[in-house]
Amino acid sequence: MNIDQIPKSITDRIEEYDRNLDRWTYYDLLYITRNATSDDIKKAYRKLVQLMHPDRYGIDLDSDYKAKLERIFNEINHAYNLLLDEGERIKYDQSLYYAEDHGQPLKIDKETQVAQAQYQRGLQALQKKEVIPAIEFFKSAINLDPDQPQYHARLAMALSNHPNPRVRKDAIAACKEAIKLNQENPDFHALMGKIHHKLGDLESAEVCYRRALSWTPQHGLARQGLAAINEERAAKAPPTLSEKLKSFFNPKKKPGK
């Protein structure tokens, strides 16, 4: 889908997010008030998944625009996970009120900053296909800030690309942790599908891909994964009776005859 095909009301909202991403509160990101309940938070997040998810508009979306959506959606995910955690939400609110009372921006504690830096280093290493350093960076980020599901998801992705088959299996546990922290994120279910797919477990992979599609019907990775599974199964399927009869009555000629 081209950008011009996206309804203007949605592109306007995306641009509004892009302009305000660095100064909006987590409540602003989810379009909710500060007295929102857990149900309010979940409803708002589900709506934003359908509206703002990077795969919502197809895999052929302009790469720069998709990167913008991914950046926005990562912040929405972060806001959702923090506000659903009662303890973290209380601390966030206290910091928010303090910052407002003193005219200061909301501060991030040092450990969280280091964790974010390690996470970014992991992403850079993964982009360069430096799998083992990426794994160590993501593990470091998780040790400092274990409640960020995207850290576990990226660790799972890195582990799934490790040259050692036994290490690749550890990706399942890492991805389960990401899903545990955010069960409604279709990307994590699609990633779990891809991991099972790589390990040769087509049935589990299909379940995970379909779960991702239940959240985002146009999810690129999930749709591609299901298509690949169908092709693999078709290639392995025994010939039908009609195919056997056709082969019997129309045998292939041997070379040279």
C-alpha positions in Angstrom: 0.0 0.0 0.0 1.3 3.5 -0.9 1.2 6.3 1.6 -1.4 8.1 -0.6 -3.8 5.1 -0.1 -3.8 5.5 3.7 -6.8 7.6 4.9 -5.8 11.2 5.6 -7.3 11.0 9.1 -4.8 8.3 9.9 -1.7 9.9 8.3 -2.5 13.1 10.2 -2.6 11.2 13.4 0.7 9.5 12.6 2.3 12.8 11.9 1.0 14.2 15.2 2.6 11.3 17.0 5.9 11.9 15.1 6.0 15.6 16.1 5.2 14.9 19.7 6.9 11.6 20.4 9.7 13.1 22.6 7.4 15.3 24.7 4.2 13.4 25.2 3.5 11.5 28.4 2.7 7.8 28.3 -1.0 8.7 28.8 -0.8 11.0 25.8 0.7 8.2 23.7 -2.3 6.0 24.5 -4.9 8.8 24.2 -6.1 8.1 27.7 -6.5 10.2 30.9 -4.4 9.8 34.1 -7.3 8.1 35.9 -7.7 5.4 33.2 -8.3 1.9 34.5 -6.5 -1.2 33.4 -9.4 -2.0 31.0 -9.2 1.5 29.6 -5.5 1.0 28.9 -6.1 -2.4 27.2 -8.9 -1.0 25.1 -6.8 2.0 24.0 -3.9 -0.3 23.1 -6.0 -2.7 21.1 -7.4 0.3 19.1 -3.9 1.6 18.4 -2.7 -1.9 17.3 -5.3 -1.9 14.6 -4.5 1.7 13.7 -0.8 2.2 14.0 0.9 -1.2 13.7 3.7 -1.0 11.1 2.3 -4.1 9.2 -1.2 -2.8 9.1 -0.6 -1.2 5.7 1.2 -4.1 4.0 4.8 -5.2 3.5 5.3 -3.0 0.5 4.9 0.2 2.5 7.6 2.8 1.9 10.5 1.8 4.1 11.1 5.3 5.6 7.4 5.6 6.5 7.4 2.1 8.0 10.4 3.0 10.1 8.5 6.0 11.4 5.6 3.8 12.3 7.9 1.3 14.0 9.4 4.0 16.1 6.0 5.3 17.2 4.7 1.8 17.9 7.7 0.9 20.0 6.9 3.9 22.2 3.2 3.0 22.4 4.3 -0.5 23.5 6.5 0.9 26.2 3.8 3.1 27.5 1.3 0.2 27.5 3.6 -2.1 29.4 4.6 0.5 32.0 1.1 1.7 32.7 -0.3 -1.8 33.2 2.3 -2.5 35.9 0.8 -1.0 39.0 4.1 -0.4 40.8 5.8 1.1 37.8 2.8 3.3 37.1 2.9 4.7 40.6 6.6 5.6 40.3 6.0 7.1 36.9 3.1 9.2 38.1 5.2 10.5 41.0 8.0 11.4 38.7 5.5 13.1 36.3 4.0 15.2 39.0 7.4 16.2 40.3 8.6 17.2 36.9 5.5 19.2 36.3 5.7 21.0 39.7 9.4 21.9 39.0 9.1 22.7 35.3 11.4 19.8 34.4 11.2 17.1 31.8 10.5 13.6 33.1 13.8 12.0 34.2 14.9 8.5 33.4 16.9 6.7 36.0 20.5 5.8 35.2 20.0 2.0 35.0 17.2 2.5 32.5 19.4 4.7 30.3 22.2 2.2 30.3 19.7 -0.6 29.5 18.5 1.4 26.5 22.0 2.0 25.4 22.8 -1.7 25.5 19.6 -2.5 23.7 20.5 -0.1 20.9 24.0 -1.6 20.6 22.3 -5.0 20.4 20.2 -3.7 17.5 23.2 -2.4 15.7 25.1 -5.7 16.1 22.1 -7.6 14.9 21.8 -5.4 11.9 25.4 -6.2 11.1 24.6 -10.0 11.6 27.0 -10.0 14.6 24.8 -12.5 16.5 26.9 -13.4 19.5 27.7 -9.7 20.5 24.0 -8.9 20.0 23.0 -11.6 22.4 25.3 -10.3 25.1 24.1 -6.7 24.6 20.4 -7.8 24.9 21.2 -9.9 28.0 22.9 -6.9 29.6 19.8 -4.7 28.8 17.5 -7.4 30.3 19.6 -7.6 33.5 19.3 -3.9 34.0 15.6 -3.5 33.0 13.9 -7.0 32.8 10.4 -5.6 32.4 10.8 -4.5 28.8 9.3 -7.1 26.5 11.1 -5.8 23.4 14.4 -6.6 25.0 13.4 -10.2 25.4 12.0 -10.3 21.9 15.2 -9.1 20.3 17.2 -11.5 22.4 14.9 -14.3 21.0 15.6 -13.1 17.5 19.3 -13.1 18.0 19.3 -16.5 19.7 17.3 -18.0 16.8 20.1 -17.0 14.4 22.9 -18.5 16.5 25.1 -21.0 14.6 24.7 -23.6 17.4 21.4 -25.5 17.1 21.2 -26.1 20.9 21.5 -22.3 21.5 18.8 -21.6 18.9 16.3 -23.5 21.1 16.8 -21.0 23.9 15.0 -18.5 21.7 11.7 -20.1 22.6 12.1 -19.2 26.3 13.2 -15.7 25.5 10.2 -15.1 23.3 7.8 -16.6 25.9 9.1 -14.0 28.3 8.3 -11.2 25.8 4.8 -12.6 25.3 4.3 -13.0 29.1 5.1 -9.3 29.5 2.8 -8.2 26.6 0.4 -10.9 25.4 -1.4 -8.6 23.0 1.6 -7.7 20.8 1.2 -9.5 17.4 4.9 -9.1 16.6 5.9 -11.4 19.5 3.5 -14.1 18.4 4.8 -13.9 14.8 8.3 -14.0 16.1 7.5 -17.2 18.1 6.1 -18.6 14.9 9.3 -17.9 13.0 11.4 -19.5 15.8 9.3 -22.7 15.7 9.4 -22.6 11.9 13.2 -22.5 12.0 13.3 -25.4 14.4 11.1 -27.4 12.1 7.9 -27.4 14.3 5.4 -26.4 11.7 2.3 -27.1 13.8 3.4 -24.8 16.6 4.6 -22.2 14.1 1.2 -22.2 12.4 -0.6 -21.7 15.7 1.6 -18.7 16.5 1.3 -17.1 13.1 -2.5 -17.4 13.2 -2.5 -15.8 16.7 -0.6 -12.9 15.3 -3.0 -12.5 12.4 -6.0 -12.5 14.9 -4.6 -9.2 16.1 -3.3 -7.8 12.8 -4.8 -9.5 9.8 -2.2 -8.0 7.4 0.8 -8.9 9.6 3.6 -9.4 7.0 5.8 -11.9 8.8 2.8 -14.0 9.9 1.3 -14.1 6.4 4.6 -14.9 4.8 5.2 -17.7 7.4 1.9 -19.3 6.8 2.4 -19.2 3.0 5.8 -20.9 3.4 4.3 -23.6 5.7 1.6 -24.3 3.1 4.3 -24.6 0.3 6.4 -27.0 2.5 3.4 -29.2 3.3 2.3 -29.3 -0.4 5.8 -30.3 -1.4 5.9 -33.2 1.1 2.3 -34.4 0.5 1.9 -37.8 -1.2 0.5 -37.7 -4.7 -3.3 -37.9 -5.1 -5.0 -40.7 -6.9 -5.6 -38.5 -10.0 -1.9 -37.5 -10.0 -0.9 -41.2 -9.7 -3.2 -42.2 -12.6 -1.9 -39.3 -14.7 1.6 -40.3 -14.1 0.8 -44.0 -14.9 -0.9 -43.2 -18.2 1.5 -40.4 -19.2 4.9 -41.6 -18.1 7.8 -39.2 -18.5 10.0 -40.1 -21.4 13.6 -41.0 -20.5 16.3 -38.7 -22.0 17.5 -39.8 -25.4 14.3 -41.7 -26.3 
